[in-house]
Amino acid sequence: MIALAYSLWQDGQRGEAEELYKRALLISESTLGPAHDTTLHCLNNLAAIAKELGRQGELDRLLGRRPGEKRVKAIER
């Protein structure tokens, strides 16, 4: 599913790719957990698609879901 989503994204079919990445993310989170590489890969690519489409709020929300972000922000302060 992730490979198909990537192919669609590279072909310019962002809407279709986004839907597949969202489905893959749900499956990955529920089976592998939020910190697994596959889950993070889906989050990253969804964030990249959101950025390409100019959806800053969605981009921020997706990036904020990554494990460790709160710890990194606390360390930066």
N, C-alpha and C positions, 0 to 999 in steps of 0.2 A: 504494500500500500504506500509506503514511504517513497519507494523508488518511482512509482507511478506519479505520486504527487510532485516529486522533483522534476520528472520529465514534463509534466503539464506546466509547471512553473517556468521551466526553461523555454517552453514553447509559447509563453506569453498568456497562458490560460490560468491567470492568477486566481480567479474565483473558484474554479474546479480544484486547483491545487490546494487552496486554502481549506476547502471543505474536507478534502482527504487528510490533510495534516491535522485538522481538528479531530477527526475520527480517530486517527492514529494516536494522537495525544491522549485522548480519553482511554483508549485501550492500554497504551503504554503506562500511563499513570496508575491505572487500576491493577495492572499485572506486575509491572516492574518497579514501580515507585517513582516519586517525584525527582529523585536525584540520579536516576539511571541515565546513561548516555543517550539512549534512544529517546527518552522523554525530553531531555535537554535539546536534542537535535530537532525534534518537532517544535518545541518552543522557539528555538532560534530561528527556524525557517518561517514560522508563522509571524514572528516579529519582523523579519526581513520583508515579508510580503506586505505587512501593515505599513512599514516604512515606505515601500515603493508606492503604495496607494495613498500615502499622505495621512494616514490615520494615527496621529501622534498619541492620542489617548489610549488607543488599543496597544500601540507599541510599548508605551510606558507600563501598562497593565501586564502585558506578557513578560517583559523583562523583569518586572518586580516579582514574578512568580518563581524565578530561579532560586534554588537553594543557596544560602550563603550571602545573598544580597544585603540582608539586614546587618549581618556581621561585618561585611566589607564597609558599609556606610558608617557603622559605629566606629570601626577602626580609623576611617578617614577623618573623623571628627577629632 
